């Protein structure tokens, strides 16, 4: 009889310890981590918005009539360039966006001529296609 009671007590203790051990990971997930998930979401959203802004800046440079004519005269399809822009890394895209903004400002201010713009566009297209090809 004593053995049977001892077995029951041991079984109950084992069941209780297993049940409490299962709740430890749940409590650990409730705690805040080093960086709260809200901040992580904000950082990801900011990165997405920055990328969209950079893509828009580069696409804006290639969407002008002069840029389209330049691409067409070089035998380059705008759709391929547009697809390649979305495949460029964030760092390269940021650099190209900065340069495209500078080019557009200089061209609008009259510091660049048509010939300069054509050369810059062709170099930019070559750079984009090379980056995508290497990946």
C-alpha positions in Angstrom: 0.0 0.0 0.0 2.8 2.4 0.9 4.4 1.7 -2.5 1.2 2.5 -4.3 0.7 5.8 -2.4 4.3 6.7 -3.0 3.8 6.1 -6.7 0.7 8.3 -6.8 2.5 11.1 -5.0 5.5 10.8 -7.4 3.1 10.7 -10.4 1.3 13.8 -9.2 4.6 15.7 -8.5 5.9 14.7 -12.0 2.7 15.9 -13.7 2.9 19.2 -11.8 6.6 19.7 -12.6 6.0 19.0 -16.3 3.0 21.4 -16.4 5.0 24.2 -14.7 8.0 23.6 -16.9 5.8 24.1 -20.0 4.7 27.5 -18.8 8.3 28.9 -18.4 8.8 29.5 -22.1 5.5 31.3 -22.3 6.5 33.7 -19.5 9.9 34.2 -21.2 8.1 35.4 -24.4 6.1 37.9 -22.5 9.2 39.8 -21.4 10.5 42.7 -23.5 13.6 41.9 -25.5 16.6 44.1 -25.8 14.8 45.9 -28.7 11.0 46.0 -28.4 9.1 44.7 -31.4 7.5 48.0 -32.0 10.9 49.6 -32.6 11.8 46.8 -34.9 8.7 47.4 -36.9 9.4 51.1 -37.1 12.9 50.5 -38.3 11.7 48.1 -41.0 9.0 50.5 -42.1 11.6 53.3 -42.3 13.9 51.2 -44.4 11.1 50.3 -46.7 10.1 54.0 -47.1 13.7 55.0 -47.7 14.1 52.4 -50.4 10.8 53.5 -52.1 12.0 57.1 -52.0 15.4 56.1 -53.5 13.8 54.0 -56.2 11.5 56.9 -57.1 14.4 59.3 -57.4 16.3 57.0 -59.7 13.2 56.2 -61.8 12.4 59.9 -62.0 15.7 60.6 -63.6 15.1 57.9 -66.3 11.5 58.9 -66.9 12.2 62.2 -68.5 11.8 62.5 -72.3 15.5 63.2 -72.7 16.4 60.1 -70.7 14.0 57.9 -72.6 15.4 59.2 -75.9 18.9 58.5 -74.7 18.0 55.0 -73.7 16.3 54.4 -77.0 19.2 55.7 -79.0 21.6 53.4 -77.1 19.3 50.4 -77.8 18.4 50.0 -74.1 14.9 49.1 -73.1 13.5 51.2 -70.3 11.6 48.3 -68.9 14.9 46.4 -68.3 16.4 49.4 -66.6 13.2 49.7 -64.5 13.4 46.1 -63.4 17.1 46.3 -62.7 16.5 49.3 -60.4 14.4 47.1 -58.1 17.1 44.5 -57.9 19.9 46.8 -56.8 21.1 46.6 -53.2 19.9 49.3 -50.7 23.4 50.8 -50.5 23.9 51.0 -54.2 20.4 52.4 -54.7 21.0 55.1 -52.1 24.2 56.2 -53.9 22.5 56.2 -57.3 19.5 58.2 -55.8 21.8 60.8 -54.4 23.6 61.1 -57.7 20.4 61.3 -59.7 19.1 64.1 -57.4 22.4 66.0 -57.9 22.2 65.5 -61.7 18.6 66.7 -61.8 19.4 69.8 -59.7 22.4 70.6 -61.9 20.5 70.1 -65.1 17.6 72.3 -63.9 20.1 75.0 -62.8 21.7 74.9 -66.3 25.0 73.6 -65.1 24.8 70.6 -67.3 24.1 70.4 -71.0 22.3 67.8 -73.0 25.5 66.0 -73.8 26.5 65.8 -70.1 23.1 64.4 -69.3 23.4 61.8 -72.0 26.7 60.6 -70.7 25.6 60.5 -67.1 22.5 58.5 -68.1 24.4 56.0 -70.1 26.9 55.5 -67.3 24.1 55.1 -64.8 22.4 52.5 -67.0 25.7 50.6 -67.4 26.2 50.7 -63.7 22.8 49.4 -62.9 23.0 46.6 -65.4 26.5 45.6 -64.2 25.4 45.5 -60.6 22.4 43.3 -61.5 24.5 41.0 -63.7 27.0 40.5 -60.9 24.3 39.5 -58.4 
